[in-house]
Amino acid sequence: MVIAAIIYISISVLLVASTGIFFVKAIQSLMSRAQAQKKYQRPEPVMFLRPTANDPLAISTHRAEIIAMLERQFASSPSSDS
């Protein structure tokens, strides 16, 4: 009975220690990844247009597609007024 208790306690201590090490490594990995993303962060394109898109036809086509998408989305969503 004493041997079983010692084995149980030692396994529990090992599990807690390995879990702690795992979480520390995961947090370090996330911190390094966040710093790397901050270093190489580019602004996201707005409204699916390229920064060099000066063609009014392309801009109006994208606007029409976005408006149609929003109309479909709002038409299919339940109304909160009822």
N, CA, C and O of each residue as an XYZ file, in Angstrom:
328
protein
N       0.821     -1.195      0.000
C       0.000      0.000      0.000
C       0.865      1.258      0.000
O       0.554      2.228     -0.692
N       1.935      1.243      0.765
C       2.839      2.387      0.823
C       3.557      2.553     -0.514
O       3.772      3.677     -0.969
N       3.922      1.458     -1.132
C       4.616      1.515     -2.416
C       3.694      2.108     -3.485
O       4.135      2.902     -4.316
N       2.431      1.725     -3.463
C       1.465      2.264     -4.419
C       1.292      3.765     -4.220
O       1.188      4.510     -5.193
N       1.262      4.214     -2.966
C       1.127      5.649     -2.690
C       2.355      6.406     -3.172
O       2.225      7.500     -3.721
N       3.537      5.852     -2.980
C       4.766      6.513     -3.429
C       4.804      6.589     -4.954
O       5.197      7.611     -5.517
N       4.398      5.518     -5.616
C       4.359      5.512     -7.086
C       3.339      6.535     -7.583
O       3.609      7.269     -8.533
N       2.178      6.586     -6.949
C       1.131      7.536     -7.338
C       1.621      8.971     -7.177
O       1.421      9.794     -8.071
N       2.254      9.282     -6.059
C       2.744     10.645     -5.815
C       3.852     10.997     -6.796
O       3.883     12.115     -7.310
N       4.759     10.068     -7.065
C       5.850     10.373     -7.993
C       5.341     10.591     -9.416
O       5.824     11.476    -10.123
N       4.373      9.792     -9.833
C       3.795      9.982    -11.172
C       3.050     11.312    -11.241
O       3.125     12.016    -12.248
N       2.333     11.658    -10.173
C       1.623     12.937    -10.156
C       2.595     14.108    -10.235
O       2.345     15.072    -10.959
N       3.692     14.033     -9.503
C       4.688     15.102     -9.540
C       5.295     15.212    -10.937
O       5.491     16.320    -11.438
N       5.590     14.094    -11.561
C       6.147     14.124    -12.916
C       5.161     14.713    -13.924
O       5.553     15.469    -14.813
N       3.882     14.365    -13.783
C       2.872     14.914    -14.686
C       2.727     16.420    -14.508
O       2.638     17.153    -15.493
N       2.701     16.883    -13.274
C       2.580     18.318    -13.020
C       3.808     19.055    -13.556
O       3.679     20.125    -14.151
N       4.986     18.493    -13.348
C       6.217     19.130    -13.830
C       6.240     19.177    -15.358
O       6.600     20.201    -15.938
N       5.862     18.088    -16.007
C       5.878     18.079    -17.472
C       4.824     19.026    -18.041
O       5.048     19.654    -19.075
N       3.682     19.129    -17.372
C       2.651     20.071    -17.818
C       3.153     21.503    -17.685
O       2.938     22.322    -18.578
N       3.818     21.806    -16.581
C       4.375     23.147    -16.394
C       5.401     23.476    -17.447
O       5.395     24.582    -17.989
N       6.284     22.543    -17.752
C       7.301     22.755    -18.782
C       6.645     22.954    -20.143
O       7.064     23.812    -20.920
N       5.617     22.160    -20.427
C       4.906     22.273    -21.696
C       4.294     23.659    -21.856
O       4.425     24.271    -22.916
N       3.628     24.161    -20.822
C       2.993     25.472    -20.911
C       4.025     26.590    -21.015
O       3.796     27.566    -21.729
N       5.137     26.473    -20.331
C       6.185     27.490    -20.441
C       6.734     27.520    -21.864
O       6.934     28.596    -22.427
N       6.976     26.353    -22.445
C       7.482     26.289    -23.824
C       6.446     26.844    -24.809
O       6.800     27.540    -25.761
N       5.167     26.535    -24.576
C       4.117     27.035    -25.465
C       4.021     28.552    -25.390
O       3.872     29.209    -26.421
N       4.103     29.112    -24.211
C       4.039     30.566    -24.063
C       5.259     31.222    -24.701
O       5.131     32.259    -25.352
N       6.428     30.639    -24.525
C       7.627     31.176    -25.172
C       7.495     31.133    -26.690
O       7.900     32.069    -27.380
N       6.930     30.050    -27.208
C       6.743     29.930    -28.646
C       5.772     30.986    -29.159
O       6.010     31.598    -30.200
N       4.679     31.199    -28.430
C       3.705     32.209    -28.843
C       4.301     33.613    -28.769
O       4.037     34.446    -29.636
N       5.093     33.876    -27.751
C       5.706     35.201    -27.616
C       6.691     35.455    -28.761
O       6.713     36.550    -29.323
N       7.492     34.470    -29.105
C       8.445     34.661    -30.197
C       7.723     34.795    -31.530
O       8.153     35.559    -32.395
N       6.636     34.064    -31.701
C       5.865     34.165    -32.942
C       5.198     35.529    -33.045
O       5.145     36.110    -34.129
N       4.684     36.052    -31.923
C       4.039     37.362    -31.941
C       5.053     38.458    -32.253
O       4.743     39.407    -32.974
N       6.258     38.332    -31.715
C       7.294     39.318    -32.013
C       7.713     39.243    -33.472
O       7.969     40.274    -34.094
N       7.787     38.046    -34.025
C       8.156     37.888    -35.436
C       7.075     38.458    -36.336
O       7.386     39.084    -37.349
N       5.809     38.253    -35.986
C       4.729     38.795    -36.798
C       4.695     40.315    -36.702
O       4.390     40.992    -37.684
N       5.003     40.851    -35.539
C       5.003     42.296    -35.380
C       6.105     42.921    -36.228
O       5.944     44.018    -36.762
N       7.230     42.210    -36.347
C       8.360     42.728    -37.110
C       8.030     42.771    -38.603
O       8.391     43.728    -39.289
N       7.347     41.741    -39.109
C       7.083     41.632    -40.533
C       5.638     41.928    -40.898
O       5.150     41.463    -41.928
N       4.957     42.688    -40.075
C       3.534     42.937    -40.302
C       3.349     43.944    -41.432
O       3.985     44.997    -41.466
N       2.461     43.588    -42.350
C       2.093     44.478    -43.441
C       0.642     44.885    -43.257
O      -0.147     44.110    -42.717
N       0.275     46.077    -43.691
C      -1.136     46.451    -43.586
C      -1.984     45.571    -44.504
O      -1.583     45.246    -45.622
N      -3.144     45.199    -44.018
C      -4.020     44.342    -44.819
C      -4.713     45.174    -45.885
O      -5.042     46.339    -45.659
N      -4.934     44.573    -47.048
C      -5.630     45.320    -48.094
C      -7.084     45.591    -47.698
O      -7.753     44.733    -47.121
N      -7.550     46.778    -48.011
C      -8.903     47.182    -47.649
C      -9.823     46.905    -48.822
O      -9.516     47.244    -49.965
N     -10.938     46.292    -48.529
C     -11.993     46.034    -49.512
C     -11.498     45.200    -50.699
O     -11.973     45.385    -51.819
N     -10.571     44.305    -50.471
C     -10.077     43.383    -51.469
C      -9.437     44.069    -52.663
O      -9.326     43.460    -53.727
N      -9.017     45.304    -52.522
C      -8.393     46.021    -53.626
C      -6.884     46.030    -53.443
O      -6.378     46.106    -52.323
N      -6.195     45.954    -54.530
C      -4.745     46.074    -54.471
C      -4.394     47.543    -54.233
O      -5.153     48.429    -54.626
N      -3.251     47.808    -53.594
C      -2.883     49.198    -53.347
C      -2.682     50.012    -54.627
O      -2.795     51.237    -54.608
N      -2.386     49.338    -55.732
C      -2.145     50.051    -56.990
C      -3.375     50.071    -57.884
O      -3.282     50.471    -59.045
N      -4.520     49.650    -57.372
C      -5.725     49.591    -58.202
C      -6.311     50.993    -58.340
O      -6.925     51.511    -57.407
N      -6.120     51.599    -59.502
C      -6.663     52.928    -59.771
C      -7.766     52.878    -60.815
O      -8.337     53.908    -61.173
N      -8.064     51.686    -61.300
C      -9.076     51.524    -62.337
C     -10.468     51.701    -61.725
O     -10.861     50.906    -60.872
N     -11.220     52.721    -62.139
C     -12.554     52.940    -61.553
C     -13.508     51.774    -61.808
O     -14.385     51.498    -60.990
N     -13.340     51.093    -62.939
C     -14.200     49.949    -63.241
C     -13.947     48.815    -62.254
O     -14.887     48.176    -61.782
N     -12.673     48.565    -61.943
C     -12.346     47.513    -60.978
C     -12.875     47.865    -59.603
O     -13.395     47.002    -58.894
N     -12.747     49.125    -59.221
C     -13.244     49.557    -57.905
C     -14.761     49.417    -57.843
O     -15.291     48.925    -56.846
N     -15.471     49.842    -58.893
C     -16.933     49.750    -58.866
C     -17.388     48.297    -58.905
O     -18.403     47.958    -58.297
N     -16.657     47.430    -59.610
C     -17.013     46.012    -59.643
C     -16.862     45.402    -58.260
O     -17.727     44.652    -57.810
N     -15.764     45.723    -57.584
C     -15.563     45.199    -56.238
C     -16.620     45.734    -55.285
O     -17.110     45.001    -54.426
N     -16.975     47.000    -55.429
C     -18.015     47.562    -54.562
C     -19.347     46.863    -54.805
O     -20.073     46.553    -53.860
N     -19.663     46.617    -56.068
C     -20.923     45.944    -56.388
C     -20.939     44.529    -55.822
O     -21.962     44.073    -55.311
N     -19.805     43.836    -55.912
C     -19.736     42.487    -55.348
C     -19.900     42.510    -53.838
O     -20.586     41.658    -53.275
N     -19.280     43.471    -53.182
C     -19.370     43.565    -51.722
C     -20.790     43.916    -51.298
O     -21.306     43.352    -50.333
N     -21.423     44.841    -52.008
C     -22.796     45.215    -51.677
C     -23.731     44.030    -51.880
O     -24.616     43.792    -51.058
N     -23.544     43.282    -52.972
C     -24.383     42.106    -53.218
C     -24.170     41.059    -52.127
O     -25.125     40.426    -51.677
N     -22.925     40.875    -51.703
C     -22.636     39.913    -50.646
C     -23.316     40.328    -49.341
O     -23.904     39.494    -48.654
N     -23.237     41.618    -49.000
C     -23.867     42.093    -47.772
C     -25.383     41.982    -47.840
O     -26.025     41.637    -46.848
N     -25.964     42.275    -49.013
C     -27.418     42.143    -49.153
C     -27.856     40.695    -48.980
O     -28.868     40.425    -48.333
N     -27.087     39.748    -49.564
C     -27.432     38.333    -49.382
C     -27.307     37.936    -47.919
O     -28.132     37.187    -47.397
N     -26.277     38.441    -47.267
C     -26.047     38.085    -45.875
C     -27.169     38.607    -44.983
O     -27.661     37.886    -44.116
N     -27.574     39.859    -45.196
C     -28.626     40.420    -44.359
C     -29.992     39.836    -44.714
O     -30.863     39.737    -43.850
N     -30.189     39.451    -45.964
C     -31.476     38.854    -46.347
C     -31.639     37.478    -45.735
O     -32.760     37.070    -45.431
N     -30.544     36.749    -45.547
C     -30.645     35.399    -45.005
C     -30.581     35.369    -43.499
O     -30.896     34.344    -42.893
N     -30.177     36.476    -42.867
C     -30.073     36.470    -41.410
C     -31.423     36.810    -40.794
O     -32.181     37.597    -41.362
N     -31.736     36.223    -39.631
C     -33.020     36.536    -39.000
C     -33.027     37.975    -38.494
O     -32.017     38.496    -38.020
N     -34.179     38.588    -38.608
C     -34.297     39.977    -38.193
C     -34.402     40.082    -36.687
O     -35.048     39.253    -36.045
N     -33.778     41.087    -36.129
C     -33.847     41.294    -34.680
C     -35.007     42.202    -34.307
O     -35.254     42.434    -33.123
N     -35.728     42.725    -35.308
C     -36.852     43.632    -35.024
C     -38.115     42.902    -34.628
O     -38.980     43.485    -33.976
N     -38.245     41.645    -35.003
C     -39.518     40.943    -34.764
C     -39.609     40.318    -33.403
O     -40.621     39.701    -33.074
